[in-house]
């Protein structure tokens, strides 16, 4: 271990430049960021592996394609629980950080020995911008469309 972390109280960005971290985002969490492509690009600077997990593999594939992201995790049709377990077992990094957006995500992290972070926590520490917080629960795409259409969000 790098000695820079204390098992979870440090910022998500404290993985160091040597890529000592595996960073997974729940699809609902990465959708919260204003610019997911920037989040991925900057996370790659200090993470060995970066990717997205969800119970809907097609939704992940569509999101990855929409933002032209390089997904490091090939989890196939596995649900979040199985995907996170496989990723943890197959990545040899001292830290495994899961950015989630639900109580279920926190349970997954706790049960499978991942550090859990919220989008708000990582946005603050990494200087990333959250967007669509007032979208009324719309998906990221719908929220963005509402923002550019005449009349925009109310």
N, C-alpha and C positions, 0 to 999 in steps of 0.2 A: 504494500500500500504506500501511497505517496507521502503519508504523514500530514497532508494538508487537510484532511477531513476527520471528523470525529463520529462517523457513523450516521450522519444525517442532519446535523445542525448547520452545516455550511451551505452556501449557495449552490445551486445546480451547476454553476459555471466553474466551481472549484475542482473540476476533474483534471485540470492542468493541461498544458499544451501537448503532453505526451499521449493524449487519448486514453486516459485511464477510466473512462466511463462509457457505459452503454446507456443510451437515452431513448426511452420509448414514450410516445405520446398516444393517448387514447384519441380516437378520431374526434370525439366531441371536444376534447381539449385543444387540439391543434386548430380546429375550426374557429376557436375564440380569438386567434391572433389576426391582426390586421394584415400581415404579410407573411404567410406560412413559408414562402420560398426563402425569405431572409432569415427566418427562424432556423430553418434547416441548414442553410449555408453557414450561418454563424455557429450553430451547434456543432457542425463538423470540425470547426477549428479546435475544439477541446473535447470531442467525443470520438471514440473509436467506431461506434455503431449508432446510427440514428434511424428511427422508423416509427411507423404508425400501426396501431393494433385496434381492432374492433370486432364485434361479433358478425359483421357484414363485410366479407372480403371484397365484394363488388363495390361497395361504397368506398372502401380504402383505395382500391384500384382507380376508381373514378377521381378521387381527390388527388392522388399522386399524379395522375395524368393531367388533371386540370392545372396544377401548379408546376408540372415538370420536375417533380422531386425524385431523388434517388433513394429508393426504399432499400435499406440494408437487411430487412427481415423478410424472409420467404417463409411465411407461416401457412400458406395455402388456405384451406377452408376452416382452420382451427378457430375456435371461439377465443375470446380474450384470455380466459384462464389458461387454456392449453398453450396458446401462443406465447404468453408471458413465461410460462414454465419452460417451454422449449428454448426461448431466447436466453433466459437466465442460464440454462444448462449448457448452451452452445457458445456463449461469449465469455472469454476469459479476461474480464476486467474486474478491478477491485470494487468498482461502484456500479450499481444498476439503479437508475433513476427512472421512475414512471410518473409522467405528468398526466394526471387524470382529472376527471370532471364530475365524478359521482361517488356516492357512498360505496357502490360496488367496486369502483376502481381502487378506492382506498383499501377495501377488504382484500382485493387481489394482491396489491402491493405488500400489505402486512403479512398475508399468508405465504407468499412466495419469496419473501426476503428482499423486496425492492424498497428503495427509499421513495416515499410518496411526496409529490409536490403538486400544487395547484397552478393553473395558468397564471393567476395573479402573482404568486410567489416568484415564478421563473421570469415573468415579464419585468417585474421590479428589479430583480437581481441582474438580468441580462440586458436591460434597457429595451426590451421589445414592447411593441404597442398592441394592446388588446383592442379589438373592434367588435362592433355588433352587440355590445352588452345590453343595449336597449331594443333589441330586435324582437322582443316578445317571444323568445324561444325558437325563432326561425333558424333554419340551418345556415351555415356560413354563406352559401351561394344565394339563398333567398334574401338574406340580410343585405348582401352587397347589391343585389338587383334593386331592392327597395331603396337603397341609398342613391342610386344613379338615375332612377326613373323620375319623371316630372312629379313634383309633390313630395318626393323622398319620404324618409321616415317621419312619423308624426311625433 
